[in-house]
């Protein structure tokens, strides 16, 4: 038997396009060909299971062999093989897919989802790296003759009798000069590790099995122990810290999805651990770019998702519009929310211990996903600077009781840097107020979101004003200074400060407060923060400067001492010392001013 012919395609121009641009990365050829070999092996297992193949299955192993001298890579399987007619149909007629027909034929006889189904265009990825490809195959059907198909990358092929004695297929790639990198053992090992690590049939390379055909995500959760999950995590991410906990995904309607998502320890870094979720299709690695499949706020998770219902090798716009992808996205969001809710309900103390590491996920999700917010508002925690945790409802109840202003509005005080803002926190706690710790990179957005959700409630940073003004109870403190004395003090400080970005206010405060306090108006500071990151459409105006208020405590003895000093230079010296102390308390005193302050203070000892 010998036959020559032309591959049936619509136009001769399509072949070089397939050869060069079928996939963006040429290393994919090995994934496709090994997947096809696995597919052929699984088909035979399926036919044996339903009684359509009575022979011995034997060792269904896929072997990858490299011959550097002959510049060939051979992928061999012991699967169903092909007859001459099947080669003409499935290889020469590119428009057909063998797997598609197989699934259609046997869909009522069992689990057709066990077939990878890449035979078709995937085979032609071989020509991205090979100048010639040989297929040597023998069908499992009784009395079949082995065949050999050869093509040099043009539309012409040659089909003749083959020499293979056992069922199965050998794909022999004669590597082209521009792809010699693939004739290195380490390069093939690298590709096999990346794409074929969990294929469901054993893969052998250099006489070693290089894959785990039974990954734990393909098993029932009831079969697995915590040790199994931790061991698998270590297999995926060697040298990583142990995860906090995990979610086993398993659904078969209205789409198919299995997988395991792990919660790693992440405190305050949004970008650090991204691209750690691996996407598979029936145990074939596809990508670790899972945006749109996994909700944005869960991109910090680690693990594996396996679904045959996610379209592959398509544009992002198609992916975003795909109904299954949207359903999968919603399902993952719901399962994560349920897992967190269960952890909170079953072990609140344990949940609080973990919250420092999972708070970023939770807050990110609440900001970006309204449905997740609705579920998470019951288990998201607010932490006080004292270390105590509150649910939203618990804190609202506390604040209603303690932190209402004269207009019946509730004020939540918060700190973004506990150490730097310690003086302000102490002022608040002296009056029985609580201060929340909101120091994550996301907390600026989280604060804005909270204000849109909470009724008659505002959030103010603890250094945004004097404590009497932050929660204005309508009680006016009497000042020991007259109005004219206040003006005199103000002029002295304005002259000493001499900075248009800092305004001076002389106010009646408690005697136990500092003589001067540096504050930043809440609204103006948020606007300044937004301008720095280009948020809110303000980037076009450039970064706004920081504007500070220097609040002078009219009731502090140091201020009275400044007034009682008749000598102008001495007044300024004392005022400068008071002002520098206020700056120093906020780490705002630097450079020559800091040096001068230290020298003045040292001389006064």
Phi, psi and omega in degrees: 000124173212135184214142173238154180187187179247140176292133185278101175225165187287329181209145181293340181287345184286333186294312176297333177292315177300316184299318186265326193236009179302320176226149182287335183241120186294337181295346180299338183307320184290321176302314184295314184288321176293321177299320177298319180295319176297318179301313181297324179290319180292326177300318180296318177300320181294316180296323177295320183294328182261009173084014180262001171220120186259354183283177177286136177286323182066205182271105180274084183236140175263130182243136176247121182239139180245131175235099184293325182296317180269359180056049180232151168237128181240129176249118185240143174222168176243039183274213189285340181066183181219147170273172178300318180296322180291324176297315179301320184283312190269335181259314184285327179260094188300333185292343181266155173232121180302319182294322181299314181293320180299314180296318180299319184292322188250014187295336181268004186248013179149209188270087179292348182287353179283354182266126180293311171076046177256357183294134188138236180300326181304325179301322185288353172298340178303326184283357173289335183238347186248142175272340176211143178232132174248138170245121175244117190216149173223126183289154176289345184292139184299136178080008182289148177259135176294148180231161174227126179245133181228137178214138182259018178094357172269189178274003180263145178224166175228131182239125182216178178290143180255174184251001184293134182267327183256159179298156178123188187219139168247128171253117183250118179258123173266103193291135180285160183298330181276005181229028184295344177302333183278002175265015177258133181305313185296328181292315178295319178301317180300315181292317179297319177298323184286313190257336191244013188299331184234023178299146190282000174239143181301135177247127181246130176222129183053043176063021177232141173283124188252004183230166175249101186289348184234066180295154189291339180291342179273000180258164177284139179307328181295340180275351192249149175251168175303323180298322178298315181295318181291322179295319179293322177299318179294326177294321179286318186229077180301146176072006179273156173296152177299143177287162179285315178192183186209165178232127177264117181266136179200105180216143178235005175207135007273010175214169179257129180203130169229166178157172177225126177248128181254141174266108178277173175278108178228124185259299190214032183229110185286327187265342193305314191250019183294166178060042177247003175261128182258134180258128179238156170234107184052048175075006173266123180295133180250305185192162167249015173264090189254017179302143183084326175281316178257135178307144184308317185288347179258010178294346179277352177286165176243164173134204188224138170234132181233119179209128174282353185266004176265122181295138183250155177053044176232169183289158179298324182296324177293318180300316181296329183271348185292130185293322179295320179299318179297318179295318179297317178303313180294321180297314181298317178302314182295317182294322178295316179298318180296319180297314180295320179297318179296317179300318181295314183291322186276334183205078184298320181299316178294323179295318179297322178297325182277344192296330177302328182267339182250354181302325180297315177301310187298312182293319178301315180297319181293326179289321190261348186220112184298321180294321178293321178303314183302325179277321189283340182298343179272342179237354175292139185247144171253130182254130176282158175295346175280348181102348182284144179255144177228146165283170179303314183294320179297318182288324178299319179295317178297312184292324177303322183283324192246335193234043174268140177267186185294341179265013179068022176262138180274137180243123171264121175270143179216157177238142177255346178212097188301319182291312182293329185258020184302317181300319179292321179297317179297319177300320181290315183292332176300332181262010177084011179271156175255153177234128179277149174264111179229081188239015177280160180299333182272351193294335175300316178290323180297318178298314179299320179295316181302319182295333177281340184263326186273139183275132178046047182224136174232157178246132181228131176293144191295342178256019183282343179189179173292153187299328179295329181272332179299314174237089186280105182274359181083010179263122182263122176280141177280139178262142178284346180264145174283170180299320181292325177293323176299318179296321179297316179298316181301317181296319179300313182291321178298322180292320180291317184286311176049054183214117185291343179276000180233123178254148184253133174228132178257120188228155174278116178233175177294147181298330183278001174281164178294159180294332177214142181231134176268126178230160176232123179305131185305311183296312183293324179293319178296320178298319179296317179298317180297320182294330181291327180259007178073019182278162175064022179072016185260354184301331184294339182270358183082171182288130177283144179287156173287128177248122183248150171252129175260103182271117180266128183279103184297341183261004181274138181304327180298327181286321175298322179298320178298317180294322183287345179279123184274338183276126185300315182297322180292321176303313181295322180298314179295317180297319179298320180295316179297316180296314180296325176299318179297318178294318182300322181295341180247016181059030181258356179265114186222173172059221183298325179297321179292318178299314181297320179298315180297317181296317178298316182294319180296322180292333182277354181288000000 
